[in-house]
Amino acid sequence: MKKIYTLVVLLGLFLTITSCTGSSRSQNNLATLDKKSAREVSLKSVVVGDSIFHITDQKVWANGQLIIEKRDTIKTVKEVKGWNNEQITTLVKAPIYVTVE
């Protein structure tokens, strides 16, 4: 009886592990998406000294061709002082919120 229980537990563990690794294959990779008609937007932040450069790259495809590409950069300070210079807030790891219209 103990051997059967051990076999069932090992079989369940094996099935759990194989099902978890198989689900990662179904995720879409951005590089493999169809760009026949699409817009790709890339956001990144680069710290240079006491400044942060927030860089946005956009590419627009229509009928399988890249029709426009643009890069915008916004420069901010790295740290912002609070009221009465008490609390300093860093913008290095500020969250990014995206709105699609």
Buried (B, 14 or more C-beta within 10 A) or exposed (E): EEEEEEEEEEEEEEEEEEEEEEEEEEEEEEEEEEBEEEEBEEEEBEEEEEEBEBBEBEBBBEEEEEEEEEEEEEEEEBEEEEEEEEEEEEBEEEEEEEEEE
